[in-house]
Amino acid sequence: MNGNQAGSPARFVSPMKANGGGSVPMGRWSCEIKFDGYRAIALRNGDQAELWSRNRKELSADFPEIVAALTKLKCRNATLDGEIVALDAVGRSRFQLLQGREDAEADAPVVFYVFDLLHLDGKSWAEAPLEARREQLVKLMRGAKKPLRLSPAFTVEPAKLLAVAREKGLEGIIAKRPGSSYEGGRRSGAWVKCKVVAEQEFVIGGFTRPQNSREYFGAILVGYYRAGELIYAGKVGTGFDRARLRSLHAKFTERARPDCGFVNLPMAKRPRFGAGMTRTAMRTVTWIEPDLIAQVKFTEWTMDGLLRQPVFLGLREDKSAKTVHREGTLLPDCIG
């Protein structure tokens, strides 16, 4: 990068990870709304700025309006952690809208919500307490230009904000332990992801033949990694329009392989909700290399360990397939 700089330049830091599932933390934590978009690390050095995904894919060309706004922040260099989101008509982040924007099918406004500061004007802030990082971030974000926004933070009992998120139709919250440092690339337990809807990423391992009037394919077979092995979690057959069916099918055919990548297939019998894959059912499947990631929402996990009523939301390119694991979900009746 070029431009005037002071001290050490801003560099990429692998984003800190949040624990998923389990119980809602007790006591007063610093809580923020969980956004439904792309996690991103922003780098500002002199008069230039860059955006990077969590798996170090550059996003600058995809979101030039965010990059332009970053260059106008009142600092010489900075490393920021945040989320790129597309907003619906009432201001809620929706991953489907972000996906549609990339496919030139939608023109939803994009926002970069900034929630942490790791480096500022030659000084590292990663080891500083959460409250000190937040104080510096608030100062930096004063006068920030659109589409940059400071992610609101509330010092409350997480269950209370989670209840508000549920009422507003939001995905959930992130609770951050007071006094905690920023542990890049780690899932230390200092950040906890509390969801009120069942939604997560899954690895795509195959697709079935189309039936009736459906073109290209019928459903995708998805799963997650556990101890390095790909575990089948179910079939997803809804959430696709014709354009998405066509574009996905093109990606799938490039990745075709002769064998099944799921270690728990075939199943001995078809489960109650019909999402299982017996040896007979597997004859209709085309297997693919498991390197594509789907964002999927669903009602619950069945007792058989399968997804109930899953819906495809979009493809993710900001993670590595090997990092996808089964997440826990906080159902509405868990929050009181």
Residue pairs with C-beta under 8 A, 6 or more apart in sequence:
1 9
1 43
1 45
1 46
1 48
1 50
2 46
2 47
2 48
3 45
3 46
3 47
3 48
4 46
4 47
4 76
5 45
5 46
5 76
5 77
5 122
6 76
6 77
6 121
6 122
7 77
7 121
7 122
7 123
8 77
8 119
8 122
8 124
9 45
9 77
10 43
10 44
10 45
10 77
10 78
10 79
10 119
11 43
11 79
11 119
12 41
12 43
12 52
12 56
12 79
13 41
13 79
13 81
13 118
13 119
13 126
13 182
13 184
13 185
14 54
14 184
14 185
15 39
15 41
15 54
15 81
15 184
15 185
16 81
16 116
16 182
16 183
16 184
16 185
16 186
16 188
16 190
16 191
17 185
17 186
17 187
17 191
18 174
18 187
18 191
18 192
18 193
19 187
19 189
19 191
19 192
19 193
20 193
20 195
20 200
20 327
20 328
21 193
21 195
21 327
21 328
21 329
21 330
22 192
22 328
23 334
24 158
24 159
24 162
24 175
24 192
24 194
24 330
24 334
24 335
25 158
25 175
25 177
25 192
25 194
26 157
27 157
28 155
28 156
28 157
28 178
29 155
29 156
29 157
29 158
29 175
29 176
29 177
29 178
29 192
30 130
30 131
30 134
30 153
30 154
30 155
30 175
30 176
30 177
30 178
31 153
31 154
31 155
31 156
31 158
31 161
31 173
31 174
31 175
31 176
32 115
32 151
32 152
32 153
32 154
32 173
32 174
32 176
33 151
33 152
33 161
33 165
33 170
33 173
33 174
34 165
34 170
34 171
34 172
34 173
34 174
34 193
34 194
34 195
35 83
35 85
35 93
35 113
35 151
35 171
36 85
36 93
36 94
36 95
36 171
36 199
37 83
37 84
37 85
37 86
37 93
37 95
37 98
38 53
38 59
38 83
38 84
38 85
38 98
38 316
38 318
39 53
39 54
39 81
39 82
39 83
39 318
40 51
40 52
40 53
40 54
40 59
40 81
40 82
40 83
40 84
40 112
40 318
41 51
41 52
41 53
41 54
41 79
41 80
41 81
42 49
42 50
42 51
42 52
42 66
42 70
42 78
42 79
42 80
42 81
42 82
42 112
42 114
43 49
43 50
43 51
43 52
43 77
43 78
43 79
44 70
44 71
44 73
44 75
44 77
44 78
44 79
44 80
45 76
45 77
46 76
46 77
47 71
48 71
49 60
49 67
49 68
49 70
49 71
50 58
50 60
50 67
51 58
51 59
51 60
51 62
51 63
51 66
51 67
51 70
51 84
51 112
52 58
52 59
53 59
53 317
53 318
53 319
54 318
54 319
55 318
55 319
55 320
55 323
57 317
57 318
59 84
60 67
62 102
63 84
63 110
63 112
65 110
65 147
66 84
66 110
66 112
66 147
66 148
69 112
69 144
69 145
69 146
69 147
69 148
70 80
70 148
72 144
72 145
73 140
73 141
73 144
73 148
74 140
74 143
75 120
75 121
75 140
76 121
76 122
77 119
77 120
77 121
77 122
78 117
78 119
78 120
78 121
78 140
79 117
79 118
79 119
79 120
80 114
80 116
80 117
80 118
80 137
81 114
81 115
81 116
81 117
81 118
81 182
82 112
82 113
82 114
82 115
82 116
82 151
83 93
83 112
83 113
83 115
83 151
84 98
84 110
84 111
84 112
85 93
85 94
85 98
85 110
85 111
85 112
85 113
86 93
86 94
86 95
86 97
86 98
86 100
86 101
86 106
86 108
86 109
86 110
86 111
87 93
87 94
87 97
87 108
87 109
87 110
87 111
88 94
88 97
88 108
92 168
92 169
92 170
93 111
93 171
94 108
95 295
95 313
95 314
96 313
96 314
97 106
97 108
98 108
98 110
98 314
99 295
99 313
99 314
99 315
100 106
100 108
101 107
101 108
101 110
103 243
103 244
103 247
105 243
109 147
110 147
111 146
111 147
111 148
111 149
112 147
112 148
112 149
113 149
113 150
113 151
114 137
114 141
114 144
114 148
114 149
114 150
114 151
115 137
115 150
115 151
115 153
115 174
116 133
116 137
116 182
117 125
117 133
117 134
117 136
117 137
117 140
118 124
118 125
118 126
118 133
118 182
118 184
119 125
119 126
120 136
120 140
125 132
125 133
125 136
125 182
126 181
126 182
126 183
126 184
127 181
127 182
128 181
129 178
129 179
129 180
129 181
130 176
130 177
130 178
130 179
130 180
130 181
130 182
131 178
131 179
133 182
134 153
137 150
138 150
141 148
141 149
141 150
144 150
154 161
155 178
158 173
158 175
158 192
158 194
159 335
159 336
161 173
162 172
162 173
162 194
162 196
162 330
162 335
163 335
163 336
165 171
165 172
165 173
165 196
166 196
166 332
166 335
170 196
171 195
171 196
171 197
171 199
172 193
172 194
172 195
172 196
172 197
172 330
173 194
174 191
174 192
174 193
174 194
175 191
175 192
175 194
176 190
176 191
176 192
177 189
177 190
177 191
180 188
180 190
180 191
181 190
183 190
193 327
194 330
195 327
195 329
195 330
196 330
196 331
196 332
196 335
197 297
197 329
198 297
198 298
198 299
198 300
198 301
198 329
198 331
199 295
199 296
199 297
199 298
199 313
200 295
200 296
200 326
200 327
201 293
201 294
201 295
201 296
201 316
201 319
201 324
202 222
202 223
202 224
202 233
202 236
202 293
202 294
202 296
202 324
203 222
203 223
203 224
203 225
203 230
203 290
203 291
203 292
203 293
203 294
203 321
203 324
204 220
204 221
204 222
204 252
204 288
204 290
204 292
204 293
204 294
205 221
205 222
205 223
205 230
205 232
205 260
205 261
205 262
205 287
205 288
205 290
206 220
206 221
206 260
206 261
206 285
206 286
206 287
206 288
207 217
207 218
207 219
207 220
207 221
207 249
207 252
207 285
207 286
207 288
208 217
208 218
208 219
208 221
208 235
208 237
208 284
208 285
208 286
209 217
209 218
209 284
209 286
210 216
210 217
210 218
211 218
214 245
215 242
215 245
215 246
216 245
216 246
216 248
216 249
217 245
217 248
217 249
217 252
217 286
218 237
218 284
219 235
219 236
219 237
220 235
220 236
220 237
220 248
220 294
220 312
221 232
221 234
221 235
221 262
221 277
221 285
222 232
222 233
222 234
222 235
222 236
222 294
222 296
222 307
222 310
223 230
223 231
223 232
223 233
223 262
223 290
224 230
224 231
224 233
224 324
224 325
224 326
225 231
225 321
225 322
225 323
225 324
225 325
226 325
226 326
228 322
229 263
230 261
230 262
230 263
230 290
231 262
231 263
231 264
231 305
231 326
232 262
232 264
232 265
232 267
232 277
232 306
233 305
233 306
233 307
233 326
234 275
234 298
234 306
234 307
234 310
235 275
235 277
235 310
236 294
236 296
236 307
236 310
236 311
236 312
238 310
238 311
238 312
239 296
239 311
239 312
239 313
240 248
240 312
244 312
248 315
251 292
252 286
252 288
252 292
255 288
255 289
255 291
255 292
256 286
256 287
256 288
257 287
257 288
257 289
258 287
259 287
260 282
260 285
260 287
261 287
261 289
261 290
262 277
265 277
265 282
266 277
266 278
266 279
266 281
266 282
267 276
267 277
267 278
268 278
269 276
269 278
270 276
270 278
270 281
271 302
271 304
271 306
272 302
272 304
273 302
273 304
273 306
273 308
275 302
275 306
275 307
275 308
276 304
276 306
277 285
290 321
291 321
292 315
292 321
293 315
293 316
293 317
293 319
293 321
293 324
294 312
294 313
294 314
294 315
294 316
295 312
295 313
295 314
295 315
295 316
296 307
296 310
296 311
296 312
296 313
297 310
297 311
297 313
298 307
298 308
298 309
298 310
298 311
299 308
299 309
300 308
300 329
300 331
301 307
301 308
301 329
302 308
